Amino acid sequence: MSLYNETKFIMKKYNISANKSLGQNFLIDDEAVSTIVDTAKVTKDDLIIEIGPGLGTLTSKLLEKAGKVIAIELDKKMVLVLEDRFSLYDNFECINEDVLKVDLESLISEEKSKGLKTAKIVANLPYYITTPIIMKLLEEKLDIETITVMIQKEVADRLVAEPGKANTGAITYAINYYTNPKVVLQVPNTAFIPAPDVNSTVIQLEVLQKSKIDVIDEEMFFKVIKYAFMQRRKTLLNSLTNSKILGEKEYIEKMLSELGIEKTIRAENLSLEEFAKIANWIKTKS
């Protein structure tokens, strides 16, 4: 049975329709499912945390290869489908909760104490909440190896961009600070039912044990980036001046001069290392 027919069968059996408010679109592309699982390199040593599993299209493939799959699903209707569909699997657990409220650190620690060696995130993420989920996974510094997710193409372009190049945004620097990102697969909107208005991209984030750059104070580092991009059409000099993060314009001009950074540069043209230099300078001089 094709994935399309299987999905239609499950939807009819459980009287399920996509919930637009939860950003539900059901994946029916066999290649995309296989590529996601293969890219994550799932083994019996792995704990897989799947966020927003929906009908369990990806879940069924993960269960065949993983040591354990914990599915975190907000929609109670989907939870009933998942628990019924995978009731015979002893390596499946479903949590009916908003992932942003789940204590993932404790969850991972508990499962690793039972013998699983690595934890990985695998998901077809809801578009409307992609960024908060990914930032939660990274900012909490969870003991995870990789994050392999399908997300909206426009968001993916920004996440995996090279800092200082095209498509750069504030989140680009966060992603590159915490991970090595890469594009895995482009997925057209026709790979879903109902078809969303946008195309998707599968990306993988390899979580770094240690960042590529040396930052004295992470909070200051991300604060500088935040303020720099709040007025992205302005120069970095004006953005930092308006933010009052450091003081008067003359003081910021002095800093940029000492660091060898052009006064007319915009935030989107800075490298990860240059933002680190600015944050470190502020921390040591203030």
C-alpha positions in Angstrom: 0.0 0.0 0.0 1.3 3.4 -0.9 1.9 6.0 1.8 -0.9 8.1 0.2 -3.4 5.2 0.4 -2.3 4.2 3.9 -2.7 7.8 5.1 -6.2 8.1 3.5 -7.1 4.7 5.1 -6.0 5.8 8.6 -7.8 9.2 8.3 -11.0 7.4 7.3 -10.7 4.7 10.0 -10.3 7.2 12.8 -12.4 9.9 11.2 -9.4 12.3 11.2 -9.0 15.5 9.3 -6.0 17.9 9.5 -6.2 20.6 12.2 -5.2 23.8 10.6 -4.8 25.6 13.9 -2.1 23.0 14.8 -0.4 23.3 11.4 -1.2 19.7 10.5 -0.3 18.4 7.1 0.2 14.7 6.6 3.3 13.5 4.8 2.6 11.1 2.0 6.0 11.0 0.3 7.9 7.7 0.8 11.2 9.2 -0.3 11.0 12.0 2.2 10.2 9.6 5.0 13.1 7.2 4.1 15.5 10.0 3.7 14.7 11.5 7.1 15.2 8.2 8.8 18.4 7.3 6.9 19.9 10.8 7.5 19.3 10.4 11.2 21.2 7.1 11.1 18.8 5.5 13.6 20.1 2.5 15.5 18.9 0.3 18.4 21.3 2.4 20.6 19.2 5.5 19.9 16.4 7.3 21.8 14.4 9.1 19.2 12.2 12.0 20.3 9.7 12.7 17.6 7.8 16.0 17.9 4.3 16.3 16.4 4.1 12.7 14.9 0.5 13.2 13.7 -0.8 9.9 12.3 2.5 8.2 12.8 3.8 8.0 9.2 7.4 8.7 10.3 6.9 7.0 13.7 6.3 3.6 12.1 9.7 3.7 10.3 11.5 5.0 13.3 10.2 2.2 15.5 11.7 -0.4 13.2 15.2 0.9 13.8 15.3 2.8 17.1 15.9 1.5 20.6 13.0 3.6 21.7 10.7 6.3 20.2 9.1 8.9 22.4 6.4 10.8 20.4 5.3 14.1 21.8 1.9 15.0 20.4 -0.4 17.9 21.4 -3.5 16.8 19.6 -5.5 14.2 21.7 -7.1 12.8 18.6 -3.7 12.0 17.2 -2.6 10.4 20.5 -5.5 8.0 20.3 -4.5 7.0 16.8 -0.8 6.6 17.8 -1.5 4.6 20.9 -3.8 2.3 19.0 -1.6 1.9 16.0 1.6 1.2 17.9 0.1 -0.7 20.9 2.1 -3.8 20.2 5.5 -2.0 20.1 7.4 -2.2 23.4 9.7 0.6 22.3 7.0 3.2 21.9 5.8 5.9 24.2 3.5 8.8 23.6 3.3 12.0 25.6 0.2 14.2 25.1 1.8 17.6 25.8 3.1 20.8 24.3 6.8 20.1 23.6 7.7 23.5 24.8 6.5 22.5 28.3 8.2 19.1 28.4 11.3 18.6 30.6 13.3 17.0 27.8 16.5 17.0 29.8 15.0 14.7 32.5 13.4 12.6 29.8 16.6 12.0 28.0 18.6 11.4 31.2 16.1 8.8 32.4 16.1 6.8 29.1 19.9 6.9 28.9 20.1 5.5 32.4 18.3 2.5 31.0 21.0 1.8 28.5 20.3 3.9 25.4 23.5 5.6 24.3 22.4 8.5 22.2 19.4 10.8 21.8 18.3 12.3 18.6 15.4 14.6 17.5 13.5 13.6 14.4 10.4 15.4 13.3 8.1 16.9 10.7 7.7 20.1 12.7 4.6 22.3 12.6 5.4 25.4 10.6 3.9 27.8 13.0 6.1 26.9 15.9 9.3 25.7 14.2 11.7 28.4 15.6 10.6 28.2 19.3 11.0 24.4 19.2 14.5 24.4 17.7 15.7 27.2 20.0 14.4 25.3 23.0 16.3 22.2 21.9 19.5 24.2 21.5 19.3 26.7 24.4 18.6 24.0 26.9 21.8 22.3 25.8 20.2 18.9 25.8 22.3 15.8 25.5 21.3 15.2 21.9 23.5 14.3 18.9 21.5 15.5 15.9 18.2 17.3 15.0 16.8 16.0 11.8 13.6 17.9 10.9 11.4 18.9 8.0 10.4 22.6 8.1 9.1 25.3 5.8 11.7 26.1 3.1 11.9 29.8 3.8 12.7 29.1 7.4 15.2 26.4 6.5 17.0 28.8 4.1 17.6 31.2 7.0 18.5 28.5 9.5 21.2 26.9 7.4 22.5 30.1 5.8 26.2 31.0 6.2 26.5 33.9 8.6 27.2 37.1 6.8 25.8 35.8 3.5 22.4 35.7 1.8 19.3 34.9 3.9 21.1 35.7 7.1 19.0 36.5 10.1 19.5 36.6 13.9 18.6 32.9 14.2 21.3 32.0 11.6 23.9 33.0 14.1 22.3 31.0 16.9 22.1 27.9 14.7 25.7 28.2 13.6 26.8 28.8 17.2 25.3 25.6 18.5 25.4 23.3 15.4 26.8 22.4 12.1 23.7 22.8 9.8 23.1 21.2 6.4 20.3 20.8 3.9 19.2 17.2 3.3 16.3 17.3 0.9 13.8 19.7 -0.8 10.2 18.5 -0.5 7.4 20.0 -2.6 4.0 20.9 -1.1 2.5 18.1 -3.1 4.1 15.6 -0.7 1.4 16.4 1.9 -2.3 16.1 2.3 -3.7 18.6 2.5 -1.1 20.4 0.5 0.3 23.5 2.3 0.8 26.8 0.5 4.6 26.4 0.8 7.4 23.9 0.1 9.5 22.2 2.7 13.1 21.3 3.4 14.6 18.6 5.4 17.6 19.8 7.4 20.0 18.3 9.9 21.7 20.1 12.7 24.7 18.3 14.2 24.8 19.6 17.8 28.3 20.7 18.7 29.9 19.7 22.0 31.8 23.0 22.0 31.0 26.1 19.9 33.3 27.0 17.0 34.0 30.4 18.6 35.1 31.6 22.1 32.5 33.7 23.8 33.0 35.1 27.3 29.3 35.6 28.0 26.7 33.8 25.9 23.9 36.1 27.2 25.8 39.2 26.0 26.6 37.5 22.7 23.0 36.8 21.9 21.9 40.2 23.2 24.2 41.9 20.8 22.8 39.9 17.9 19.3 40.5 19.0 19.8 44.3 19.1 21.8 44.3 15.9 18.9 42.7 14.0 16.0 44.6 15.6 16.7 47.4 13.1 18.3 45.3 10.3 18.1 48.1 7.7 20.2 50.4 9.8 24.0 50.1 10.1 25.4 48.1 13.0 26.6 51.3 14.5 23.2 52.9 14.6 21.5 49.7 15.7 23.8 49.3 18.7 23.6 53.0 19.5 19.8 52.9 19.5 19.8 49.8 21.7 21.7 51.6 24.5 23.6 48.4 25.0 27.0 50.1 25.3 26.6 53.8 25.6 27.0 56.8 23.3 27.7 56.5 19.6 31.3 57.7 20.0 32.0 54.8 22.3 30.6 52.3 19.9 32.6 53.9 17.1 35.7 53.4 19.2 34.9 49.7 19.7 34.3 49.1 16.0 37.5 50.8 15.1 39.5 48.8 17.6 38.0 45.6 16.3 38.6 46.5 12.7 34.9 46.5 11.8 33.5 49.0 9.3 31.2 51.6 10.8 28.8 51.3 7.8 28.4 47.5 8.0 25.0 46.0 8.6 24.3 43.2 11.0 23.5 40.7 8.3 27.0 41.1 6.9 28.9 40.2 10.0 30.6 36.9 10.6 29.9 34.7 13.7 33.5 35.6 14.9 32.9 39.3 14.5 29.8 39.2 16.7 31.8 37.2 19.3 34.5 39.9 19.2 31.9 42.6 19.8 30.3 40.7 22.7 33.7 39.9 24.3 34.9 43.6 23.9 31.7 44.8 25.7 32.1 42.3 28.4 35.7 43.1 29.1 35.5 46.9 28.7 32.2 47.6 30.5 
